[in-house]
Amino acid sequence: MTRFLVNHSPALLLVAVLIGFSIGSPRFLTPQNAVNLLTQGASATILAAGMTWVLVTSGVDLSAGSLMFLVAAACGKMLQSDVEPLMAAVAAAAIGPLCGVAHGMLIAYAGASPFIVTLASLFLLRGAGLWFSRTRAMNLPEAFSRWGAEKLLGVPLPVWVAGVVVLVLYWLQTHTAFGRQCYAVGYDPAAARKAGVHVRAALMKTYALSGACAAIAALTALTQLGAVSPTFGKDREFDAIAAAVLGGASLFGGRGNVFPGAVIGAMTVASVFNGLNVMNANPYVYPLITAAVVFLAMLFDGLRRRQLVQSARTMRWNVEGAR
Amino acid sequence: MNPLLECRKIRKAFAGVRVLKDVDLQLASGQVLGLVGENGAGKSTMMNILGGVLPADDGAMLLSGTPYAPRNPAQAAAAGVRIVHQELNLFPNLSVAENLFLDRIPRAPWGIRRTTLSNQSREILRQVNLDRDPWTPVAQLSTGERQLVEIAKALGAGAKLIVFDEPTTSLTQPEAARLFAIIDNLRGRGLGVIYISHQLDDVLRLANDVLVLRDGVRQACGPAQAFTIPLLIQQMIGRELDHVFPERRAAIGEEIVLQLRNVSRRGVVDDVSLEVRSGEILGIAGMMGAGRSELARLAFGLDPLDAGTVQLGGDMLAVPTPARTVKKGVALITEDRRDDGLLLNASVDDNMLLASWRDHACAGWLRRRAAKRAAAAMADSLKIGGALDRPVVQLSGGNQQKAIFARWLLRKPRCLILDEPTRGVDVGAKDEIYRLIRRLTDAGTAILLISSEIEELLGLADRVAVMRAGRMVGEFARAEFDRERVLACALGQEALA
C-alpha cells in the first residue's frame, strides 16, 4: 500500500491538487481555465523536461532561469533592431545549447561539479543579460507577441511547442541508447564507464539539451508576456527542479522520466499557482505554498530513495581485500 | 593439451606485505577449479589480478596460450575473462535487456532496435535458464536472478573464463541449486570456471580440481576426489606463528563493561548475546560476511537495533547512538581507516585530538597548546615519527592505524571495539599494535576484537566467540583454544572438529 502510494505519488498529488482547487473555487474547473492552465504551464513543462534529464544523470542545472533571461534579452534586442521575428527567435534560441555545451565541457571534461558550474552560470548569464539590455524593460513588437495567442486546431501555440518538446525528449529518453545510458551514468558513473558507456559524451549532450530547453521555454514565455523585464526567468530553475522531483526524478540521479513524470510535476506546480490566482489568494501566501511544494517534493524523493536503497542493498560494489 | 589459463609464479605485495608468493595456477577448458583458503590467504588478490583490477608484481599469465596482462577490467572482459562478484555490478534502475547490452545497444535511425534487443536478450537469458521478460527492471529481481543476469552478461560478451567469488552467500537453497546446474552447463560448453567459496562441500561437489591457498602460497592442488572437507581444513590453516604476543600483566576485572543481550538486526545479525569485562579481550572469529563487523556497528550504535539491548557499565541504552556510546567511554576502530576514521587531509595531531578536544577545554576555551602537547607526547609513546602537522594521508598504513589508536587512547576509553585492527599494516607495526592492545587491557579497558586472523585472536583474546550467518555459533575459553576447531566452527563443520 505504502509502496503503491510512493510509486504513484506524482499522479495522485496532481489529482489531489485539481480536486482541492475545484472544491475551493467554482471558476477553477472550467474549459477556459483548463486552456489557461495548459498555456501558462507550457514553458514550465519544457523547463522541467530539460531539468529532469539533467537530474537523471545525477547533475543539476541552476542556470536555467538566467539562461532564459539571456535568451529573452538577446531576442528582445534583435526585435528592437527590426530583425525579422522568426530570425530573431531562431538566433536567440541558439544561445541555449551553446551555453549548455559550455557547461557540459566544464562538467564532463574539466571534472567540475554541476552545482558549482551552473551556480556560477546563474550569476554570469543574468549579468550578461542585464548588461546587454541596459537593465531596462523592453516591449516587444506585436508581430512577435501575437504568436502567444495564436491557435492551431483550437490549441494555443505554446501548448503545441511544449507538446513537441516533450515528445522529442520522451523519444530520446526511452528509444535511444543515449537516453538509456544516461540512467546508468546517473546511477553510478564509474560503473557505467566500466560497462563501456561514453560518460563524457552523455553528459555533454545532457547539458546541451537542458540549455536548448531553457531557450525554448524562454521564447514560449516571451510570446505570452510580450515584454522582457529584468526579472524575467528569475528563480524558474527552482520551480523546474521542484516540478521534476514532484514528477519522480531523484536529486541523487538514475531516476525520473520526461513523460509522464516531468509533465505531471510541472502541471502540479502550474495548477497550484493558477488555483491560488483563481481563488484570489493573498499574494503573501504564494511563497509559503511554494515552500510547501518544494518540501513535499523533497519528502517524496527521500521516501523513494529509501525504497531504492533497500532494493540495492545487496548490490554494493566492494572488493574484499583490494586495498 | 593447451590449458585455457596458466598462471606462473604470480607475486603481489601491498606496502611490503607479500600476499601472493609465486602462485601457479592451471585451468583447462571445460573444467571448474575450486579456490579455497582462509580470509586473507590471497584468494581475492588472485581474482583481482585475473580480472584486471590489480596488476601482478611479477609472474606471467597465459590465456589460451597467448600472454595475458589486463590493465583494467575492460581489457580483461575483452580478452574473455569475467568476474561475477559477490556484490553484483548491475544498474537496478534499468531493465534486464539494457543491463545486458548497455555498451552495445543495437541502434537504428529511429532509435533502439527494440525487437532485436528483446530477441538477443531472450536468447542469452535462455542460456542461464532465466525466464523473465527482458524489459523487467533489475530492481524487481531477486538476488539469485540478478546473479543470473550477471552471468548472462558475461556470456553475451563472449566470456571464455568466468570467476565466481562467493556466489552463494546471499542465495536461497533452490537458487544455489540452480546456479550449480548452470555452472555444470557452462563447463559442458567448454568454458573455464574458477569457483571461490567458503562452502567447502559446494566446492568439492562442483570442482574438477581444487587449489588451496595459505598465506599467499599454493598449499595444495589436486583433483577434487583426492580431498575431503577435514583434509581441506587442515591444508587451509597452520600458518607459521611469526608474532610473539605480549603477556597479560593485570588480571581481568570484575565489572562487566559491555553487555549485549539478544541483539538482532534483520538480515545481518541474529539474536547475539555477549559480555566483556574490564581488562578482558573477547575475540570474534568468523568468515567474511558472518556479521562480525555489523555486530560491532550495532554495539557502537552506528546502525539501529531491530531487537535486543546494549548495556554499558551497568547502564542500559534504550537507543544506542555513537554520541551516547562515546560518552560512556566506547570507541570503535574499523578496518576501513580511510572511510570511517581518519580525516585524510587534516594534520596528524588534529586527527589524534578529534575525539578529545573537550578534555582540553577550560570553561569552553580551548587550550590548543596543551592539547598539541598531549598529542605530541602520545605520538612519541606510540613511535609515530615525523612532523605532526603534515596531513595524515602521508603516513604509512601502520602509522595511520596508530594515529587512530592515539585518538582513542587520549580519550582513555573503557571499552574499545576493534574491527580488523591489523589489516594492511606491516609486520613491525602489527607487533606494536599488539603491545598497544595489551597496554590498554592492563589499564582496565575492555576490548572486543574482531579479526580474520585466527592466530591474532588466539594470541590475544581471553575468550573467542565464533559467528556464522549472523549467529553466535560457538565460544572457546583460552584453555580450549585450537585453530582447527575454531575454523571448523566458523565454516559450519563442528562435527568434524
Chai-1 contact restraints between the chains, C-beta under 6 A:
chainA,res_idxA,chainB,res_idxB,connection_type,confidence,min_distance_angstrom,max_distance_angstrom,comment,restraint_id
A,H175,B,G111,contact,1.0,0.0,6.0,A-B,restraint_1
A,H175,B,I112,contact,1.0,0.0,6.0,A-B,restraint_2
A,T176,B,G111,contact,1.0,0.0,6.0,A-B,restraint_3
A,A177,B,I105,contact,1.0,0.0,6.0,A-B,restraint_4
A,A177,B,R107,contact,1.0,0.0,6.0,A-B,restraint_5
A,R180,B,E98,contact,1.0,0.0,6.0,A-B,restraint_6
A,Y183,B,N93,contact,1.0,0.0,6.0,A-B,restraint_7
A,Y183,B,L94,contact,1.0,0.0,6.0,A-B,restraint_8
A,A184,B,F91,contact,1.0,0.0,6.0,A-B,restraint_9
A,A184,B,L102,contact,1.0,0.0,6.0,A-B,restraint_10
A,Y187,B,F91,contact,1.0,0.0,6.0,A-B,restraint_11
A,Y187,B,N93,contact,1.0,0.0,6.0,A-B,restraint_12
A,A191,B,N89,contact,1.0,0.0,6.0,A-B,restraint_13
A,K194,B,P73,contact,1.0,0.0,6.0,A-B,restraint_14
A,A195,B,L102,contact,1.0,0.0,6.0,A-B,restraint_15
A,A195,B,D103,contact,1.0,0.0,6.0,A-B,restraint_16
A,G196,B,D103,contact,1.0,0.0,6.0,A-B,restraint_17
A,G254,B,N93,contact,1.0,0.0,6.0,A-B,restraint_18
A,R255,B,N93,contact,1.0,0.0,6.0,A-B,restraint_19
A,S311,B,P92,contact,1.0,0.0,6.0,A-B,restraint_20
A,S311,B,A139,contact,1.0,0.0,6.0,A-B,restraint_21
A,A312,B,P92,contact,1.0,0.0,6.0,A-B,restraint_22
A,T314,B,T143,contact,1.0,0.0,6.0,A-B,restraint_23
A,T314,B,S170,contact,1.0,0.0,6.0,A-B,restraint_24
A,M315,B,L88,contact,1.0,0.0,6.0,A-B,restraint_25
A,R316,B,E87,contact,1.0,0.0,6.0,A-B,restraint_26
A,W317,B,E87,contact,1.0,0.0,6.0,A-B,restraint_27
A,W317,B,N89,contact,1.0,0.0,6.0,A-B,restraint_28
A,N318,B,E87,contact,1.0,0.0,6.0,A-B,restraint_29
A,E320,B,S44,contact,1.0,0.0,6.0,A-B,restraint_30
A,G321,B,S44,contact,1.0,0.0,6.0,A-B,restraint_31
A,A322,B,N48,contact,1.0,0.0,6.0,A-B,restraint_32
A,R323,B,G424,contact,1.0,0.0,6.0,A-B,restraint_33
